[in-house]
Amino acid sequence: MAVTALYSAHYRSLVRLAMLLVRDTATAEEVVQDAFVALHGAWRRLRDTDKALAYLRQSVVNRSRSVLRHRAVVEKYAPKGLPDAPSAENGAIGMLERTAVIEALRGLPTRQREALVLRYYGDLSEAEIAHAMGISKGAVKSHTARGMAALRTVLEQLS
């Protein structure tokens, strides 16, 4: 009966206390409930029942500390999330696309293939490609444009 009276009179204030400590309403309510359950179990052992409210407050503070310690340990040892990786399906589709592009490149004339590879895989400028291939910049533009058109046609036919 005395525990019920304490519960009715002090439950909300104890939840507010716990809330300030654990920063979570659900956890604060759980802490207070556990404190009342412990008080009920220890009621016969209390020397001075007038100090039951002090016992409850101390119990709420100690249980809140335990919750915070547990959170700290969980956060410390929580597995680090893996970075978002493409799905296996995306990898397979990407591999098929790359394979199709490589096959289409192999079917191009040598100069067009060289111009495209140096431009898009080697990331060279037109001047650098012209120097590497020993042709003019205009010829690089022409080979690149024709090679792209041919690739587009082949890849559109495949899809």
Secondary structure, 3 states (H helix, E strand, C coil): CHHHHHHHHHHHHHHHHHHHHHCCHHHHHHHHHHHHHHHHHHHHHCCCHHHHHHHHHHHHHHHHHHHHHHHHHHHHHCCCCCCCCCCHHHHHHHHHHHHHHHHHHHCCCHHHHHHHHHHHHCCCCHHHHHHHHCCCHHHHHHHHHHHHHHHHHHHHHHC
